[in-house]
Amino acid sequence: TSNTQKFSIRDDQVYFDNKALSSLSRKESLILHSLVRSAPQPISIDTIADLIFTKEDKFSLSAINKTIERLRKKLATLGISSSYLATASGIGYYLKN
């Protein structure tokens, strides 16, 4: 990882700069992990669905959007701009590092 990258993963924990993001829910953490690993490439809605709806056949787009919304709000409360978590229209989401 380069020094300019804000998000990183160490010991299976997502960090922003050197701050562990330990207050995230399991779903939020799974999504952010995936976003950090794929950055700057977007991850698809289907990929997110596979991450957070493991045993369910159907997933709700609104549930995914709500989870992303909660994740953005939680990042904001941690002093991290919600603009890092960007929408790739018609595809999914990506992380702007």
Secondary structure, 3 states (H helix, E strand, C coil): CCCCCCEEEECCEEEECCEECCCCCHHHHHHHHHHHHHCCCCEEHHHHHHHHCCCCCCCCHHHHHHHHHHHHHHHHHCCCCHHHEEEECCCEEEECC
